[in-house]
């Protein structure tokens, strides 16, 4: 079998902004070889055989009997201008290139059409034709007028919208008023286009660092850049102020925190539709932190009890519960651990379906990720049916690897008089809690009072100490 070869060179193509450009590559005797399309200036592989490699959704490929291969570029932009290569994967590789020229076509007002019509029927027509070197036809009344010219710049008066070059524009081309024309005489009007190479990609940053998002765009007039959050939430600035949007090609965030995490839209607009945008994901990494609302919880035997912790971490953390001596609480049976995950926030809940004496003690909610770990403690103690007091401690526990736990936040301890003095006693080797007020019975207390009163009486009446028989 003979090696494949190119049957004819790639024809250069000219296309207006917004239209579709098609480059063709004719290959003979392709057999089992494959054809690829590349962008020459960036060395970007666009397609291989029938597969589109680039992430540019405007690129497509087709073929005719595996002989003629077409590269389709939809909604052509000025940034698409340049050389394109058709390549065959032979050894050595065979290739040829073709050029895509992108032109900008502008729309002229009906006032300009009327003026040209008067020039056509006047004796100045031949002089005008020599100046602009073009041919045109007068459109019907009230229809857009487009003039095609090979000249790239022609001086226009105030009442004239513009002199066009290139191909006729599509009917959706924007109108240009005299007001906008004054500051853009002789300039093409181009919709905005975001430059991928000079624009930030998705970013990952540690909490507390500074970060800058950048967005570059071309167009005429020069586009304005606006930053917004994709979820529609307010943007938090370094001074604590919250705004709906930020203007400018650079968006600086000082001391980034987890609230800044999310997708941002860089929107470029210049009054020439359509506006374009690019999505940039900002990810903030930070070690786990845990908040415990109630660090002391009282419970009766047989009741259902739920312990709660709140954790924040990114990358996402591993979360679990432990008991005394770091024994992991199993799932199932009387224990029902639940995790509610929301972005970097996690709500940990441990439900004890029926509290028994063995369930009293200390519990820990633990959170770990690649940046560190932390835990929060909750003490469960027994209470009687009439005792519903619960000691609460509100705070935040944070742990960095190699350091001790740091408790931060507001302390909210109940007053000591609201807590019963508690002690401990031995009962057959088992340790149980009891109230000091119940150490003696009511009968014993009464007998003690009577004996004390009798002793005092005998002390003051010694004659009563000797009893005389009747």
SULBELZI-V878680 format. One record per residue. PHI is phi in radians with two decimals (none if undefined). Layout:
{{PHI} {PHI}}
This chain:
{{none} {-1.43} {-1.19} {-1.17} {-2.60} {-1.41} {-1.39} {-2.70} {-1.23} {-1.31} {-1.34} {-1.16} {-2.17} {-2.06} {-2.46} {-1.38} {-1.01} {1.66} {-1.58} {-1.79} {-1.91} {-2.25} {-1.82} {-2.09} {-2.31} {-1.74} {-2.13} {-1.93} {1.02} {-1.20} {0.93} {-1.55} {-1.40} {-2.16} {-1.85} {-2.23} {-1.95} {-2.31} {-1.57} {-1.20} {-1.17} {-1.86} {0.97} {-1.54} {-1.38} {-1.61} {-2.50} {-2.32} {0.96} {-1.69} {-1.77} {-1.55} {-1.61} {-1.17} {-1.52} {-1.27} {-1.20} {-1.51} {-1.66} {-2.55} {-2.39} {-2.58} {-2.62} {-2.12} {0.98} {0.98} {-1.96} {-1.87} {-1.91} {-1.94} {-1.79} {-1.77} {-2.13} {-1.50} {0.83} {-0.99} {-2.05} {-1.08} {-1.20} {-1.41} {-1.07} {2.61} {-1.59} {-2.21} {-1.97} {-1.80} {-2.26} {-1.98} {-1.45} {-1.47} {-2.21} {-1.31} {-1.15} {-1.95} {-2.70} {-2.60} {-2.21} {-2.44} {-1.94} {-1.87} {-1.77} {-1.93} {-2.01} {-1.91} {-1.97} {-1.98} {-1.73} {-1.95} {-1.35} {-1.14} {-1.09} {-1.18} {-1.08} {-1.12} {-1.12} {-1.12} {-1.09} {-1.12} {-1.20} {-1.09} {-1.55} {-1.69} {-1.41} {-1.57} {-1.02} {-1.15} {-1.16} {-1.14} {-1.13} {-1.20} {-1.29} {-1.61} {0.89} {-2.55} {-2.28} {-2.74} {-2.19} {-1.46} {-1.37} {-1.08} {-1.06} {1.08} {-1.99} {-1.08} {-2.00} {-2.17} {-2.06} {-1.84} {-2.45} {-1.50} {-1.38} {-1.64} {-2.67} {-2.40} {-1.16} {-2.14} {-1.45} {-1.05} {-1.40} {-1.81} {-1.20} {-3.04} {-1.90} {-1.63} {-2.30} {1.61} {-1.72} {-1.01} {-1.39} {-1.34} {-1.13} {-1.53} {-1.05} {-1.27} {-1.38} {-2.15} {-1.54} {-1.04} {-1.11} {-1.34} {-1.25} {-0.98} {-1.60} {-2.38} {-1.12} {1.35} {-1.74} {-1.30} {-1.81} {-2.15} {-1.17} {-1.21} {-2.50} {-1.44} {-1.54} {-1.12} {-1.23} {-1.77} {-1.95} {-1.06} {-1.77} {-0.98} {-2.18} {-2.16} {-2.48} {-1.35} {-1.07} {1.72} {-1.46} {-1.69} {-2.46} {-2.24} {-1.72} {-2.12} {-2.49} {-2.07} {-2.56} {-2.00} {2.64} {-2.40} {-1.08} {-1.02} {-1.20} {-1.63} {-1.85} {-2.24} {-1.87} {-2.43} {-1.40} {-1.15} {-1.43} {1.42} {-1.29} {-1.21} {-1.69} {-1.57} {-1.54} {-1.12} {-1.51} {1.59} {-1.26} {-2.01} {-2.29} {-1.41} {-2.69} {-2.26} {-1.73} {2.12} {-1.21} {-2.07} {-2.13} {-1.70} {-2.09} {-1.60} {0.89} {-1.05} {-2.28} {-1.11} {-1.23} {-1.41} {-1.10} {2.60} {-1.70} {-2.02} {-1.89} {-1.63} {-1.94} {-1.91} {-2.58} {-2.47} {1.53} {-1.86} {-1.21} {-1.61} {-1.27} {-2.17} {-2.53} {-2.32} {-1.67} {-2.17} {-1.62} {-1.84} {-1.93} {-1.95} {-1.73} {-2.78} {-1.26} {-1.14} {-2.38} {-2.26} {-2.00} {-2.07} {-1.30} {-2.06} {-1.58} {-2.18} {-2.28} {-1.67} {-2.57} {-1.55} {-1.13} {1.57} {-1.45} {-1.61} {-2.27} {-2.15} {-1.77} {-2.33} {-2.40} {-2.13} {-2.17} {-2.31} {-2.91} {-2.73} {-0.99} {-0.96} {-1.70} {-1.67} {-2.15} {-2.78} {-1.95} {-2.26} {-1.98} {-0.94} {1.06} {1.01} {-1.47} {-1.25} {-1.23} {-1.32} {-1.60} {1.84} {1.20} {-1.42} {-1.71} {-2.38} {-1.37} {-2.32} {-2.07} {-1.97} {-1.74} {-2.48} {1.00} {-1.66} {-1.76} {-2.33} {-1.85} {-1.72} {-2.32} {-2.15} {-1.81} {-1.74} {-1.13} {-2.58} {-1.22} {-2.15} {-0.96} {-1.30} {-1.52} {-1.31} {2.50} {-1.73} {-2.18} {-2.23} {-1.74} {-2.02} {-2.32} {-2.35} {-2.52} {-1.19} {-1.75} {2.74} {-2.62} {-2.72} {-2.61} {-2.21} {-1.85} {-2.34} {-1.79} {-1.85} {-2.23} {-1.40} {-2.34} {-1.45} {-1.09} {-1.58} {-1.81} {-2.00} {-1.23} {-2.26} {-1.48} {-2.08} {-2.29} {-1.79} {-3.01} {-2.35} {-1.87} {-2.28} {-2.36} {-1.86} {-0.94} {1.60} {-2.00} {-1.41} {-1.13} {-2.03} {-1.70} {-2.23} {2.14} {-1.55} {-1.62} {-2.32} {-1.52} {-1.21} {-1.12} {-1.09} {-1.19} {-1.48} {-1.92} {-1.39} {-1.11} {-2.03} {-2.29} {-2.37} {-2.45} {-1.63} {-2.42} {1.10} {1.57} {-1.58} {-1.69} {-2.38} {-1.51} {-2.63} {-1.65} {-1.12} {-1.14} {-1.81} {-1.21} {-2.15} {-1.44} {-1.11} {-1.12} {-1.10} {-1.10} {-1.15} {-1.08} {-1.10} {-1.09} {-1.12} {-1.11} {-1.11} {-1.12} {-1.14} {-1.10} {-1.13} {-1.15} {-1.15} {-1.15} {-1.52} {-2.26} {-1.11} {-1.09} {-1.49} {-1.27} {-1.78} {-1.70} {-1.73} {-1.21} {-1.21}}
